[in-house]
Amino acid sequence: MSKLILVPTPIGNLKDITLRSIEVLESVDIVFSEDTRVTGKLLAHLNIKKPLKAYHAHNEHQSLEYFLDLIKQNSSAALVSDAGTPGISDPGFLLVRACIERNISVETLPGPTAFVPALLQSGLPCDKFFFEGFLPHKKGRIKRLEWLKSIEQTFVLYESPHRINKCVDQIMDVFGPNHQMSISRELTKLHEETIRGTIEEVQQILSERSKLKGEIVVVVDGRIPVVS
């Protein structure tokens, strides 16, 4: 019976790949990857040779049937993203849904994802939280932030380095200066960094820094702050 297996890959430090993920990558017949160059480097590091097919945001809609046929032609296929867990702010949902609709077995391995360590080390409440992923790149950002303010709980965003200052400025406009927040970048890598403070404090720190590098996770305490 054909099977699709979602395999998380390290978000930075290659030592974070699990033994089970390695076993699956060694055993599957074909690997669907967001960027075959990135996945090729990972497989080379693991001394694994597998056929690679590019599955990404630009082809997942129009090529869905093609990838379903590939799964049916092989006994097993792995889906990986460049970093982290496929389907979490990365392509994967459409293929998983289509497999389920066609009675193709789907299995998901646990493993790395960037928002979990960023949330835990933010020091902000994490018993309940909302994962937003990426805000709209253009229209609708403020409206979405206003909705996030209405839920009054910790929320998590992904953001790129060239938009992080704009993102914090917009959070400041909606939430005001006193909510606590953190931004984490380069998670699990040599230059990992987390900046914590009120929105105003973080905004000031960013204004004094040169452009940040690496993908960024933003965590904001949405509860109404108590100001003494």
ABEGO torsion letter per residue (X at the ends): XBBBBBBBBBAABAAABBAAAAAAAAABABBBBABAAAAAAAAAAAGBBBBBBBBBAAAAAAAAAAAAAAAAABABBBBBBABEBBGBGBBGAAAAAAAAAAGBBBBBBBEBBAAAAAAAAAGBBAABBBBAEBBBABBGAAAAAAAAAAAGBBBBBBBBAAAAAAAAAAAAAAAEAABBBBBBBGBGBAABBBBBEBAAAAAAAAAABBBBBEBBBBBBBABBBBBX
